[in-house]
C-alpha cells in the first residue's frame, strides 16, 4: 500500500495541472447539479419495526386523504390576567381574526375555538387550528403576512396571541457562519504550528474544496434520496474537520522529508506513502463507523451516516492527490523560513515538547494511567442517567412564538396537551365496531395518568377509528413514557373484551419508541464497528494488544463525552453559557451518531500517533524509544489536529438547531478527551507497561494477515530484523 501511495503522490506532484483541473471540473460539475436540482421531498416514515410507525401506516391506509401534506398553525389566545377568553369583547377579537385568516387562498379550513370546544377549563386560554393546503416551505409571503397582521391587530387590542407549529417557524440557518468561524480558528492553529502562511493555507484550501464538493453533491442528490439540511450540516462539519487534519498530516510529513534533504517530488511521494497510508486507514475506519449506522434501521440516521462517510471519502482522496499536486506548485513555500535557510543541516530536532512529555509519562506510567482513567470515569458518571427523546417546541428559545405558544397551551390545558397519544383501533374483525371502539375508549380513559380522551372518529368504511388520549405529564416526562407502556401492557385484556385490536402512535409515542429502539441498537452497533475496526487495526499494526487498547480508549472517550452532554443538555449544568434554553432529554439520534463519529475520530488519532511508533519499532527502536520517537514526530501535529477539530466542532455550538448544537458540543469534548487524555497520556502509559508485548502477534496470524506496510518500510532502506516477542522478552528500562 505504501508503495502504491508513494507512486500516486509522485504522479500527482508531477502532473499537478491535470490533477488540479480534474478536481476543479468535479467541483463545477456537482455545483451545477446542485444549482439545478429540485428541492428535497420529506419522507414521512421514520423507523420501521416500531409500533408507533405501524399504527401511523395503518392510519394512512384506512383514512385515505386524511394525512394531508398541508401544514397546520395553532393560534393560541390568552386573556389578560383576571379576565376570561369567553368575554364578549375577546370573542369579537378572536372571531375577527379567524375570519381574516380563513379568507386566505392557501387556507383549507379554520375553526373558531368556541365552535370546536377549544377553550381551557378556567377560560383563560383558547386555540384555533388553521389547516393550510400546502407545506410550510410553500406558504407565500402573502399568506404569512395575513396571519402576522391579524395577530398584530389582536395583540394591540390587549390579548396575548402566539402561533405554534411550523407555519411561522424560523428555519435554522445553514452553518455557513459556523464553518467560517471554524476555518478562522483552524487557520490560527495551523499558522502557529507551521510558521508559514502557505503551509497553513494549503490544508484550509483543500478542505474547503472537499467540503464544497461534498455539500454540492448532497444538494444535487437531496431530492433523490431525501437528504435534509441537518444531513448536509453534519457532513460539512465532519468533512471540514477531517479534511484539514488529513491535509495537515501529509503537509507535515512533506516538510519533515524536505528537512532531511529530499527533493520536492521525492518528499511528496514519501509523504503520500507514509502519512498518506495513515490517512487512508484512518479515513477507512471513520467510514466504517459512519456506514455502520445503517445497521440501526433508522432512515434519517442512515442518510446522515452515509452522507458524512461520503464527505470523509472525498477528504481522503483530496489529501492523497490534490495536496501533493498543490505542493508541486509551491514546493518551498510551505517550508518554514528557518528550514528554507538551512534545511540541509536542520532535520528534526531530537528534543522537543513531544519527547519531553513522552519521557515524563514513561517515568511514571502507572500514575498517569490511574489519574487519566479516574478523570474520564468522573466525566462519564452522568451518562448513567441518560434519557433520550425527540425535542420539540419546548426546546426552542422563549424568544420564538412557537415556544411561547407551547408554554401557553401547557399552562391552560395541562402539560400533556402538547403531546397527546393517538390510539388507532382496528375493528375490522369485531362483530360490532362501534361498541368495540367505545369499550376501548372507555378502558383507555380509565387508566391512571390519562387526563381525557376525545370522541372516536371512524373512517368511511367504519372498520377503523382513532381517538386521542391526553396524558397528565408532558411529552418528555418519564410519567408519560410509563403511561404508554401501561396502555400497551393492558392491551391484551382490553382487546379480548372488545374484540378489536389497537395500537398507540402520535409524536409522543413515536419519540418513546424510537428512543427505545435506538437504545436497543446501541450495543449491536458498537459490536459491529468495534469488531470491524479491530480487524482493520490488527492488519495495520500487526498487533493484538494495540487494537484492544485503542477500543478501550475509545470507550472511555465516548462515555466521558456522553456524560458531559448529559450534564449540560439534560441536567442543565452551564446550559445558559451555551445558549441552551431548556434542559431535557437528549435527542434520540444523538448518542448513537456521536458514538459513530467519535469512534472514527478516536481511531484517527490512534493511527496517526501509533503508526510512527510502529515505524520506529520496526526500524530497530526499543519499545520505550519507539514511543519517544513517535511523540517527537507526531505529538505537535496531533495536538494541532485535535485543536483544529475542537475549533471546528465548537463553532457549531452556536447553531439554533438542537441536534447540531448538541453534536457540536459532544464532538468537541470527545476530541478533547480522546486526543489529550487517551492518546497523549494513556496510550504511552499502556505501551510503556506492555513493552515488547504491545507488538506481539501470533506466528500463524502473522503469516495469514496481509502486509499493508502502513509504516512505509518498503520506502526506506532495509531495516534491521524486526524483533519478535518470543525472541526478546527482557523488561523495558525507563
C-alpha positions in Angstrom: 0.0 0.0 0.0 2.8 2.4 0.9 4.5 1.8 -2.5 1.3 2.5 -4.4 0.6 5.7 -2.5 4.2 6.7 -2.9 3.8 6.4 -6.7 0.4 8.2 -6.5 2.0 11.1 -4.6 4.8 11.4 -7.1 2.4 11.3 -10.0 0.1 13.9 -8.5 3.1 16.1 -7.9 4.5 15.7 -11.4 1.1 16.0 -13.2 -0.2 18.8 -10.9 -2.1 20.7 -13.6 -4.0 17.6 -14.6 -4.9 16.7 -11.0 -6.0 20.3 -10.2 -8.1 20.5 -13.3 -9.9 17.2 -12.5 -10.8 18.5 -9.0 -11.9 21.9 -10.3 -14.0 20.2 -13.0 -15.6 17.9 -10.4 -16.4 20.9 -8.2 -18.0 22.8 -11.1 -20.0 19.7 -12.2 -21.5 18.9 -8.8 -22.1 22.6 -8.2 -24.1 22.8 -11.4 -26.0 19.7 -10.4 -26.8 21.3 -7.0 -28.0 24.6 -8.6 -30.4 22.8 -10.9 -31.6 20.1 -8.5 -35.2 20.2 -7.2 -35.9 20.7 -3.5 -35.9 17.5 -1.4 -39.2 15.9 -0.5 -39.6 14.9 3.1 -40.0 11.2 3.9 -43.0 10.6 6.2 -41.7 7.3 7.5 -39.1 7.5 10.2 -38.4 4.0 11.5 -39.8 0.7 10.6 -40.5 -2.1 13.1 -41.9 0.0 15.9 -45.5 0.1 17.0 -45.9 3.9 16.5 -44.9 3.7 12.9 -47.0 0.6 12.3 -50.1 2.4 13.7 -49.3 5.5 11.7 -49.1 3.4 8.5 -52.4 1.8 9.3 -54.0 5.2 9.9 -52.7 6.4 6.5 -54.1 3.2 4.8 -57.5 3.3 6.4 -58.1 7.0 6.4 -57.1 7.9 2.8 -56.5 11.6 2.3 -56.6 12.4 6.0 -52.9 12.8 6.2 -52.8 16.0 4.1 -49.4 17.3 3.2 -50.5 20.8 4.3 -49.1 22.4 7.3 -51.1 23.4 10.4 -50.8 26.5 12.5 -52.2 26.6 16.0 -53.1 30.1 17.1 -53.2 30.4 20.9 -55.1 33.1 22.6 -54.5 34.1 26.3 -56.8 36.6 28.1 -55.3 39.4 30.2 -54.8 38.5 33.9 -58.0 38.2 35.8 -60.1 38.1 32.6 -61.8 35.3 30.6 -61.3 34.5 27.0 -65.0 34.0 26.7 -65.8 37.6 27.5 -67.8 39.3 24.7 -65.1 41.7 23.6 -62.5 38.9 23.4 -64.8 36.7 21.4 -65.2 39.5 18.9 -61.4 39.9 18.5 -61.0 36.1 18.1 -63.8 35.7 15.6 -62.5 38.6 13.5 -59.0 37.1 13.5 -60.4 33.6 12.5 -62.4 35.2 9.7 -59.4 37.3 8.4 -57.1 34.3 8.4 -59.7 31.9 6.9 -60.1 34.0 3.8 -56.6 33.2 2.5 -56.2 31.4 -0.8 -53.9 28.8 0.7 -56.1 28.1 3.8 -58.0 24.8 3.8 -60.1 25.3 6.9 -60.0 27.2 10.2 -62.5 26.7 13.1 -63.2 29.2 15.9 -62.2 27.8 19.3 -65.7 28.5 20.6 -67.2 26.1 17.9 -64.5 23.5 18.4 -64.7 23.5 22.2 -61.0 24.5 22.3 -61.3 26.7 25.5 -59.4 25.8 28.7 -61.4 24.9 31.8 -60.6 28.2 33.5 -61.5 30.1 30.3 -58.1 31.8 30.3 -56.8 30.2 27.1 -58.2 29.1 23.8 -56.8 28.0 20.4 -57.8 27.8 16.8 -56.2 25.4 14.3 -55.5 26.7 10.8 -55.0 24.0 8.2 -53.2 25.1 5.0 -53.3 23.3 1.6 -49.5 23.4 1.2 -46.4 22.7 3.2 -44.7 25.3 5.3 -42.0 25.8 2.7 -44.6 26.6 0.1 -46.5 29.2 2.1 -46.4 32.5 0.3 -45.4 35.8 1.9 -48.9 37.0 1.4 -50.3 34.1 3.4 -47.7 34.6 6.2 -48.3 38.4 6.2 -52.1 37.9 6.5 -51.6 35.7 9.6 -49.0 38.0 11.1 -51.1 41.1 10.6 -54.2 39.5 12.0 -52.2 38.6 15.1 -50.8 42.1 15.5 -54.3 43.6 15.4 -55.4 41.2 18.1 -52.4 41.9 20.3 -52.9 45.6 20.0 -56.4 45.1 21.4 -55.0 43.7 24.7 -54.8 40.0 24.0 -51.8 37.7 24.0 -51.6 35.8 20.8 -48.9 33.2 19.8 -48.6 30.7 16.9 -47.4 27.1 17.3 -46.4 24.8 14.5 -44.0 25.3 11.6 -46.1 27.9 9.7 -44.2 30.9 11.1 -41.2 29.0 12.4 -37.8 30.3 11.6 -35.8 27.8 9.7 -32.3 27.2 11.3 -29.7 29.0 9.2 -27.2 26.9 7.2 -24.0 26.6 9.2 -22.0 28.9 6.9 -21.1 31.3 9.8 -20.1 28.3 12.0 -17.9 26.9 9.2 -16.3 30.4 8.7 -15.5 30.6 12.4 -14.1 27.1 12.4 -11.9 27.8 9.4 -10.6 31.0 11.0 -9.7 29.3 14.3 -8.1 26.4 12.3 -6.0 29.0 10.4 -4.6 30.4 13.6 -3.7 26.9 14.8 -2.1 26.0 11.5 -0.1 29.2 11.4 1.3 28.7 14.8 2.1 25.1 14.1 3.8 25.6 10.7 5.1 29.1 10.9 4.2 29.6 7.2 1.2 31.2 5.6 1.4 28.8 2.7 1.6 25.7 4.9 -1.3 27.0 7.0 -3.4 27.9 3.9 -2.9 24.7 1.9 -4.9 22.4 4.3 -7.6 25.0 4.6 -7.8 25.4 0.8 -8.0 21.7 0.1 -10.5 21.1 3.0 -12.8 23.9 1.7 -12.7 22.3 -1.8 -13.5 18.9 -0.4 -16.4 20.3 1.7 -17.7 22.2 -1.4 -17.8 19.0 -3.4 -19.5 17.1 -0.6 -22.1 19.8 0.0 -22.8 20.3 -3.6 -23.2 16.5 -4.1 -25.6 16.3 -1.1 -27.7 19.2 -2.6 -27.7 17.6 -6.0 -28.9 14.3 -4.6 -31.2 15.7 -1.9 -34.4 15.3 -3.9 -33.5 11.7 -5.0 -32.6 10.4 -1.5 -34.5 12.8 0.7 -31.4 14.4 2.3 -32.2 17.2 4.8 -30.4 20.4 5.9 -29.2 18.6 9.1 -27.6 15.9 7.0 -25.6 18.4 5.0 -24.6 20.4 8.0 -23.2 17.3 9.8 -21.4 16.2 6.7 -19.8 19.6 6.2 -18.9 19.7 9.9 -17.1 16.4 9.8 -15.7 16.9 6.2 -14.1 20.2 7.2 -12.5 18.8 10.4 -11.0 15.7 8.8 -10.2 17.5 5.6 -8.0 19.9 7.4 -6.5 17.2 9.6 -5.7 14.8 6.8 -4.0 17.5 4.7 -2.2 18.7 7.8 -0.6 15.2 8.3 0.5 15.0 4.7 2.0 18.5 4.6 3.7 17.9 7.9 5.4 14.8 6.7 6.4 16.5 3.4 8.1 19.3 5.5 9.9 16.6 7.5 11.2 14.9 4.4 12.3 18.2 2.9 14.2 18.9 6.1 16.1 15.7 5.6 17.3 17.0 2.2 14.8 15.1 0.0 13.9 16.6 -3.4 10.4 18.1 -3.6 9.0 15.3 -5.7 10.6 12.6 -3.6 9.3 14.2 -0.4 5.8 14.4 -1.8 5.9 10.7 -2.7 7.2 9.7 0.7 4.6 11.9 2.4 1.8 10.2 0.5 3.4 6.7 1.1 3.8 7.1 4.9 1.4 9.8 6.2 -0.9 9.0 3.3 -1.1 5.4 4.4 -2.1 6.5 7.9 -4.7 8.9 6.3 -6.1 6.1 4.2 -6.6 3.7 7.0 -7.8 6.3 9.5 -10.3 7.5 6.9 -11.4 3.9 6.3 -12.0 3.5 10.0 -14.2 6.6 10.1 -16.1 5.4 7.0 -16.7 2.0 8.7 -18.1 3.7 11.8 -20.4 6.0 9.8 -21.6 3.5 7.3 -22.2 1.1 10.2 -25.1 3.4 11.2 -27.1 1.6 8.5 -27.5 -1.4 10.8 -29.6 0.7 13.2 -32.5 0.8 10.8 -33.4 4.5 11.1 -33.6 6.0 7.5 -32.6 9.5 8.7 -29.6 8.1 10.6 -28.6 6.0 7.6 -28.7 9.1 5.4 -26.7 11.2 7.8 -24.1 8.4 8.2 -23.7 7.8 4.5 -23.5 11.5 3.6 -20.9 12.1 6.3 -19.0 9.0 5.2 -19.0 10.3 1.6 -17.5 13.6 2.9 -14.7 11.7 4.6 -14.0 9.7 1.4 -13.6 12.9 -0.5 -11.4 14.3 2.2 -9.1 11.2 1.9 -8.9 11.5 -1.9 -8.1 15.2 -1.7 -5.3 14.5 0.8 -3.8 11.8 -1.3 -4.0 13.6 -4.7 -4.8 17.3 -4.5 -2.4 18.0 -1.6 0.7 16.6 -3.4 -0.4 18.4 -6.6 -0.6 21.8 -4.8 2.8 21.1 -3.2 4.1 20.8 -6.7 3.0 24.4 -7.3 4.7 25.7 -4.2 7.3 23.2 -3.2 9.3 25.6 -1.0 6.6 28.0 0.2 5.2 25.5 2.7 8.5 25.2 4.4 9.3 27.4 7.4 11.7 30.3 6.9 14.2 28.5 9.2 14.0 25.3 7.2 14.4 27.1 3.9 17.6 28.8 5.1 19.2 25.7 6.5 17.2 22.6 5.5 20.4 20.6 4.7 21.6 20.7 8.3 18.3 21.3 10.1 16.5 18.0 10.3 14.1 17.2 13.0 15.2 18.2 16.5 16.0 15.3 18.7 14.4 17.0 21.7 11.0 18.9 21.7 7.9 19.2 23.7 6.6 15.9 22.5 9.7 13.9 23.6 9.8 15.6 27.0 6.1 14.8 27.6 6.7 11.2 26.4 9.6 10.7 28.8 7.5 12.2 31.7 4.8 9.6 31.1 7.3 6.8 30.6 8.9 7.5 34.0 5.5 7.2 35.8 3.1 5.2 33.6 1.0 3.8 36.5 0.3 7.2 38.0 -0.6 8.7 34.6 -2.8 5.7 33.7 -4.7 5.8 37.0 -5.3 9.6 37.0 -6.4 9.5 33.4 -8.9 6.7 33.8 -10.2 8.2 37.1 -10.8 11.6 35.4 -12.6 10.1 32.4 -14.7 7.9 34.7 -15.8 11.0 36.7 -16.9 12.8 33.5 -18.7 9.6 32.4 -20.8 9.2 35.5 -23.7 11.4 34.3 -24.1 9.1 31.3 -25.7 6.6 33.7 -28.7 9.0 33.8 -29.0 9.3 30.1 -32.7 9.9 28.9 -33.5 10.1 25.2 -36.3 11.8 23.5 -37.2 14.0 20.5 -37.0 17.7 21.3 -39.9 19.8 20.1 -41.1 23.3 20.5 -40.3 23.2 24.2 -36.6 23.2 23.4 -36.7 26.4 21.4 -35.8 29.8 22.6 -38.5 31.7 24.6 -38.0 34.5 22.0 -39.8 32.4 19.4 -43.6 32.4 19.1 -43.7 28.6 18.9 -42.1 28.2 22.3 -44.4 30.8 23.9 -47.5 29.1 22.3 -46.3 25.8 23.7 -46.0 27.2 27.2 -49.3 28.9 27.0 -51.1 25.7 26.0 -49.3 23.8 28.8 -50.5 26.4 31.3 -54.0 26.5 30.1 -54.7 22.9 29.2 -52.1 20.9 31.1 -48.6 19.6 30.3 -49.9 16.6 28.4 -51.9 18.7 26.0 -48.8 19.3 23.8 -48.1 15.6 23.5 -51.4 13.7 23.1 -51.4 10.0 22.3 -53.2 8.8 19.2 -54.9 5.4 19.6 -55.7 3.6 16.3 -58.4 0.9 16.7 -58.6 -1.8 14.1 -62.2 -3.1 14.4 -62.2 -4.9 11.1 -62.8 -8.3 12.9 -65.2 -7.1 15.5 -68.9 -8.0 15.4 -70.0 -4.5 16.4 -67.2 -2.0 15.5 -68.8 0.9 17.3 -69.3 -1.0 20.5 -65.8 -2.3 20.3 -64.3 1.2 19.8 -66.5 2.5 22.7 -65.2 -0.2 25.0 -61.5 0.6 24.1 -62.1 4.3 24.5 -63.6 3.8 28.0 -60.9 1.4 29.2 -58.0 3.7 28.0 -59.7 6.7 29.5 -59.9 4.9 32.9 -56.2 4.2 33.0 -54.4 6.3 35.7 -52.4 9.1 34.1 -54.9 9.7 31.3 -56.5 13.1 31.7 -59.1 12.9 29.0 -59.9 11.1 25.7 -61.5 12.6 22.7 -64.6 11.2 20.9 -63.6 8.4 18.4 -63.6 9.2 14.7 -64.4 6.4 12.2 -63.1 6.0 8.7 -65.6 5.9 5.8 -65.9 2.1 5.8 -66.5 2.1 9.6 -63.9 -0.6 10.4 -61.2 1.7 11.9 -61.3 4.5 14.4 -58.9 6.9 16.0 -59.1 8.9 19.3 -56.7 11.0 21.4 -55.7 10.3 24.9 -54.2 13.3 26.8 -51.6 12.3 29.4 -51.1 14.1 32.7 -47.4 14.6 32.0 -45.5 16.5 29.3 -44.2 14.7 26.1 -40.7 14.1 27.5 -41.6 13.3 31.1 -40.9 9.8 32.4 -44.5 9.5 33.6 -45.7 9.8 30.0 -43.3 7.0 28.9 -44.6 4.9 31.8 -48.2 5.6 30.7 -47.5 4.4 27.1 -46.1 1.2 28.5 -49.0 0.8 30.8 -51.6 1.2 28.0 -49.8 -1.3 25.9 -49.3 -3.6 28.8 -53.1 -3.7 29.5 -53.9 -4.1 25.8 -54.4 -7.9 25.8 -57.3 -7.7 28.3 -58.9 -4.7 26.6 -58.7 -6.4 23.2 -60.2 -9.6 24.5 -63.1 -7.7 26.0 -63.8 -5.6 22.9 -63.0 -8.0 20.0 -60.9 -5.3 18.3 -57.2 -4.5 18.3 -55.5 -1.2 18.9 -52.1 0.5 18.7 -50.7 3.7 20.2 -49.0 6.3 18.0 -48.6 10.1 17.7 -45.5 12.2 18.0 -45.0 11.4 21.7 -45.4 7.6 21.3 -43.1 7.8 18.2 -40.4 9.5 20.2 -40.7 6.9 23.0 -40.5 4.0 20.6 -37.6 5.5 18.6 -35.6 6.2 21.8 -36.1 2.6 23.0 -35.2 1.2 19.6 -32.0 3.2 19.3 -31.1 2.3 22.9 -31.5 -1.4 22.0 -29.5 -0.9 18.8 -26.5 0.8 20.5 -24.8 -2.4 21.7 -25.1 -4.3 18.4 -23.9 -1.2 16.6 -20.9 -0.9 18.9 -20.1 -4.6 18.4 -20.1 -4.2 14.6 -17.9 -1.1 14.4 -15.5 -2.2 17.1 -15.2 -5.7 15.5 -14.5 -4.3 12.1 -12.1 -1.7 13.4 -10.3 -4.3 15.5 -9.6 -6.3 12.3 -8.5 -3.2 10.5 -6.1 -2.1 13.2 -4.9 -5.7 13.6 -3.9 -5.6 9.9 -2.4 -2.1 10.2 -0.3 -2.5 13.3 0.2 -6.3 13.2 -0.5 -6.5 16.9 -3.2 -7.9 19.1 -3.0 -5.7 22.1 -2.8 -2.3 20.3 -6.3 -2.7 18.8 -7.6 -3.8 22.2 -6.0 -0.7 23.8 -7.5 1.5 21.1 -11.0 0.2 21.6 -10.9 0.6 25.4 -9.6 4.1 25.0 -12.4 4.9 22.6 -15.0 3.6 25.1 -13.5 5.9 27.8 -13.6 8.9 25.5 -17.2 8.4 24.3 -18.6 7.7 27.8 -16.9 10.8 29.1 -18.3 12.8 26.2 -21.8 11.4 26.7 -21.6 12.2 30.4 -20.6 15.8 29.6 -23.6 16.1 27.2 -26.0 14.8 29.8 -24.6 17.2 32.4 -25.1 20.2 30.2 -28.1 19.4 28.0 -30.1 17.2 30.3 -29.1 18.4 33.8 -28.6 22.0 32.7 -25.1 22.5 34.2 -23.7 25.6 32.4 -26.5 25.3 29.8 -27.1 29.1 29.7 -23.5 29.7 28.7 -24.1 27.6 25.5 -27.5 29.1 24.7 -29.5 26.1 25.8 -33.0 27.4 26.6 -34.5 24.3 28.1 -32.6 21.3 29.6 -34.3 18.0 28.9 -33.9 14.5 27.3 -31.1 14.1 24.8 -32.3 13.8 21.2 -32.6 10.1 20.5 -30.4 10.1 17.4 -27.6 12.0 19.0 -25.9 9.3 21.3 -25.6 6.6 18.6 -24.5 9.2 16.0 -22.0 10.6 18.5 -20.6 7.1 19.1 -20.1 6.5 15.4 -18.2 9.8 14.8 -16.2 9.7 18.0 -15.1 6.1 17.3 -13.9 7.1 13.8 -12.0 10.2 15.1 -10.5 8.2 18.0 -9.1 5.7 15.6 -7.8 8.6 13.5 -5.5 9.7 16.3 -4.6 6.2 17.2 -3.4 5.5 13.6 -1.6 8.8 13.3 0.2 8.6 16.6 0.9 4.9 16.9 1.9 4.4 13.3 5.0 6.5 13.9 5.8 4.4 17.0 5.3 1.2 14.9 7.5 2.6 12.2 10.3 3.3 14.8 9.9 -0.1 16.4 10.1 -1.9 13.0 13.3 0.0 12.2 15.0 -1.1 15.4 14.0 1.2 18.3 13.3 -0.4 21.6 9.7 -0.1 22.8 10.3 2.9 25.1 12.5 4.6 22.4 9.8 4.0 19.8 7.2 5.8 22.0 9.6 8.8 22.3 10.3 8.7 18.6 6.6 8.6 17.8 6.0 11.6 20.0 8.9 13.5 18.6 7.5 13.3 15.1 3.7 13.3 15.8 2.8 14.9 19.1 2.9 18.5 17.8 0.9 17.6 14.7 -1.7 15.5 16.6 -2.2 18.4 19.1 -2.7 20.8 16.2 -5.1 18.4 14.5 -7.1 18.0 17.7 -7.2 21.8 18.4 -8.5 22.2 14.8 -11.2 19.7 15.3 -12.2 21.2 18.6 -12.3 24.6 17.0 -14.5 23.4 14.1 -16.9 21.5 16.2 -17.1 24.2 18.9 -18.2 26.7 16.2 -21.4 24.7 15.6 -22.4 25.0 19.3 -23.9 28.4 18.2 -26.3 26.7 15.9 -30.1 27.2 16.6 -30.7 23.5 15.6 -30.7 21.5 18.9 -29.2 18.4 17.4 -26.4 20.3 15.7 -25.7 22.2 18.9 -25.6 19.0 20.9 -23.4 17.1 18.5 -21.0 20.1 18.1 -20.5 20.2 21.9 -20.3 16.4 22.2 -17.7 16.1 19.4 -15.6 19.0 20.8 -15.3 17.5 24.3 -14.9 14.0 22.8 -11.9 15.1 20.8 -10.6 16.9 23.9 -10.8 13.8 26.0 -9.5 11.4 23.3 -6.6 13.4 22.0 -5.3 14.9 25.1 -6.1 12.3 27.8 -6.4 8.9 26.0 -3.9 9.2 23.1 -1.4 11.7 24.6 -1.4 10.2 28.1 -3.0 6.8 28.4 -1.5 5.4 25.2 2.2 6.0 26.1 1.5 4.8 29.6 0.0 1.5 28.5 2.7 0.9 25.8 5.4 1.6 28.5 3.8 -1.1 30.7 3.4 -3.6 27.9 6.9 -3.2 26.4 7.6 -5.7 23.6 4.3 -7.3 24.4 2.5 -4.4 22.8 3.6 -5.6 19.4 3.0 -9.3 19.9 1.3 -11.2 17.1 0.9 -15.0 16.9 3.1 -16.6 14.3 0.2 -18.2 12.5 -1.7 -14.9 12.4 1.4 -13.2 11.2 1.5 -15.5 8.1 -2.2 -15.0 7.3 -2.5 -11.2 7.6 -1.7 -9.1 4.6 1.2 -6.7 4.9 -0.2 -3.3 4.2 3.1 -1.6 5.2 1.5 1.5 6.8 4.9 2.4 8.3 6.4 2.6 4.8 9.1 0.0 5.3 9.4 -0.6 1.6 10.2 3.1 1.0 13.1 3.2 3.4 16.5 1.5 3.5 16.3 -2.1 4.6 15.5 -2.1 8.3 17.1 -4.4 10.9 15.3 -7.6 11.5 12.1 -6.9 13.5 12.4 -8.4 16.9 9.6 -10.8 18.0 8.2 -11.1 21.5 9.4 -14.7 21.8 12.9 -13.6 20.7 13.5 -10.8 23.2 11.4 -10.6 26.4 13.7 -8.5 28.6 11.8 -5.7 30.5 11.9 -2.2 29.2 14.1 0.1 31.3 12.8 3.7 31.7 
